[in-house]
Amino acid sequence: MTIENLLPETRNAVRALIVKNDRVLMLRKDGGERGEGFALPGGSQDPGETLHEALERECFEELGARVEIQDLLHVADFFKRKRTEPPATRHQVEFLFSCSLPAEYRTGNGPKPDRTQIEVVWVPLGELPGLNFHMASMAPLLGYLSNRHRGVYLGLIG
């Protein structure tokens, strides 16, 4: 496989799948010209962080709460197009973990939300197919929720 204008470094990203009462916790984001979109909490792993440390940090920044990390649900490769000049592509490896929140958690942006993050919302599972996902790498979420696969390497997605 040849990817045009591939950046030299690979980026790890962690995501939290938090399901409660048949609803998924999502970030509602402003996608600019792409319109409003939704994403799971999480983000990039910093140098020196474990995957769990990165997920705990990202969730606290975005949600304002400490998550309890449970199972690794899937790992997948994703080639993310960057809106740079000239256009470039970054190889990203996505790690999706099931997580839970303290019982007293109330939705709200954390102390350091993503720059496009509008709010944190619970989305009913039945509404997921109609959502505009902020990232194409979110699509496997639908398959996971319907099939309950765990620990699966999905290969290339998006």
C-alpha positions as CSV (number, residue, x, y, z in Angstrom):
1,M,0.0,0.0,0.0
2,T,1.3,3.4,-0.9
3,I,0.0,6.5,0.9
4,E,0.7,9.8,-0.7
5,N,2.4,12.5,1.5
6,L,2.6,10.1,4.5
7,L,4.1,11.8,7.5
8,P,7.1,9.9,8.9
9,E,5.8,9.3,12.5
10,T,2.9,7.0,13.6
11,R,0.6,8.3,16.2
12,N,-1.2,6.2,18.9
13,A,-4.6,7.3,19.9
14,V,-6.8,6.0,22.7
15,R,-10.6,6.2,22.9
16,A,-13.1,5.4,25.7
17,L,-16.3,3.6,25.0
18,I,-18.6,4.3,27.9
19,V,-22.0,2.7,27.7
20,K,-24.7,3.2,30.4
21,N,-28.4,2.5,30.2
22,D,-28.2,1.8,26.4
23,R,-26.5,5.2,25.8
24,V,-23.0,6.0,24.7
25,L,-21.1,9.0,26.1
26,M,-19.9,11.1,23.1
27,L,-18.3,14.5,22.5
28,R,-20.4,16.8,20.3
29,K,-17.9,18.8,18.1
30,D,-18.0,21.7,15.7
31,G,-16.7,20.4,12.4
32,G,-16.7,23.8,10.7
33,E,-17.6,23.3,7.0
34,R,-18.1,19.6,7.6
35,G,-20.8,20.3,10.1
36,E,-21.4,19.1,13.6
37,G,-20.0,15.7,14.4
38,F,-19.6,13.3,17.3
39,A,-16.5,11.5,18.7
40,L,-15.6,9.2,21.6
41,P,-13.6,10.8,24.4
42,G,-9.8,10.3,24.0
43,G,-6.9,11.4,22.0
44,S,-3.2,11.1,21.4
45,Q,-0.7,9.3,23.6
46,D,2.1,11.5,24.7
47,P,5.7,10.3,24.8
48,G,6.4,8.4,28.0
49,E,2.7,7.7,28.7
50,T,1.2,4.2,28.8
51,L,-2.0,3.7,26.9
52,H,-3.9,3.7,30.2
53,E,-2.3,6.9,31.4
54,A,-3.1,8.6,28.1
55,L,-6.7,7.6,28.2
56,E,-7.1,8.7,31.9
57,R,-5.5,12.1,31.1
58,E,-7.6,12.6,27.9
59,C,-10.9,11.7,29.6
60,F,-10.2,14.0,32.5
61,E,-9.3,16.9,30.2
62,E,-12.5,16.3,28.1
63,L,-15.0,15.0,30.6
64,G,-13.8,16.4,33.9
65,A,-13.9,12.9,35.5
66,R,-11.7,10.0,36.2
67,V,-12.6,6.9,34.2
68,E,-12.1,3.3,35.2
69,I,-10.5,1.4,32.3
70,Q,-11.7,-2.1,31.7
71,D,-11.2,-4.2,28.5
72,L,-9.3,-3.5,25.3
73,L,-12.0,-3.8,22.7
74,H,-10.1,-3.3,19.5
75,V,-7.0,-2.0,17.8
76,A,-7.1,-0.6,14.3
77,D,-4.9,1.3,11.7
78,F,-6.3,4.5,10.4
79,F,-4.8,6.9,7.8
80,K,-6.0,10.4,8.8
81,R,-5.8,13.1,6.2
82,K,-4.5,16.3,7.6
83,R,-5.7,19.7,6.4
84,T,-2.3,21.1,5.8
85,E,-0.7,22.7,2.8
86,P,0.3,20.6,1.0
87,P,-2.1,17.9,2.2
88,A,-0.5,15.2,4.2
89,T,-1.6,11.9,5.8
90,R,-0.8,10.6,9.3
91,H,-0.8,6.9,10.2
92,Q,-2.7,6.5,13.4
93,V,-3.2,3.4,15.5
94,E,-6.5,3.5,17.4
95,F,-6.9,1.6,20.7
96,L,-10.5,1.4,21.9
97,F,-11.1,0.5,25.6
98,S,-14.4,0.0,27.5
99,C,-14.6,2.3,30.5
100,S,-16.9,3.4,33.2
101,L,-17.5,6.6,35.1
102,P,-18.2,7.2,38.8
103,A,-22.0,6.9,39.5
104,E,-22.2,10.6,40.4
105,Y,-20.8,11.8,37.1
106,R,-22.8,14.6,35.4
107,T,-22.1,15.5,31.8
108,G,-20.0,18.6,31.2
109,N,-16.8,19.7,29.5
110,G,-13.7,19.0,31.5
111,P,-10.9,21.6,32.3
112,K,-9.2,21.2,28.9
113,P,-11.7,20.2,26.2
114,D,-10.7,19.7,22.6
115,R,-10.7,23.0,20.7
116,T,-13.8,21.9,18.7
117,Q,-15.6,20.3,21.6
118,I,-19.0,21.8,22.2
119,E,-20.4,19.5,24.9
120,V,-20.5,16.0,26.3
121,V,-23.7,14.1,25.7
122,W,-25.3,10.7,26.2
123,V,-26.5,9.3,22.8
124,P,-29.0,6.4,22.7
125,L,-27.6,3.4,20.9
126,G,-30.4,3.4,18.4
127,E,-29.4,6.9,17.2
128,L,-25.7,6.0,16.5
129,P,-26.3,5.0,12.8
130,G,-27.7,8.4,12.0
131,L,-24.8,10.4,13.5
132,N,-22.1,12.3,11.7
133,F,-18.9,10.9,13.2
134,H,-16.2,13.5,13.6
135,M,-13.6,10.8,12.5
136,A,-14.0,8.0,10.0
137,S,-12.3,5.7,12.5
138,M,-15.5,5.8,14.6
139,A,-17.4,3.6,12.2
140,P,-16.2,0.3,13.8
141,L,-18.0,1.4,17.0
142,L,-21.3,0.4,15.4
143,G,-20.0,-3.1,14.6
144,Y,-18.6,-3.5,18.1
145,L,-21.9,-2.5,19.7
146,S,-23.9,-4.9,17.5
147,N,-21.5,-7.9,17.7
148,R,-19.7,-7.4,21.0
149,H,-16.3,-8.4,19.7
150,R,-13.4,-7.9,22.1
151,G,-9.7,-7.7,21.6
152,V,-9.9,-7.7,17.9
153,Y,-7.3,-6.3,15.5
154,L,-9.5,-4.7,12.8
155,G,-6.7,-3.9,10.3
156,L,-7.1,-0.8,8.2
157,I,-10.3,1.3,8.8
158,G,-11.6,4.5,7.4
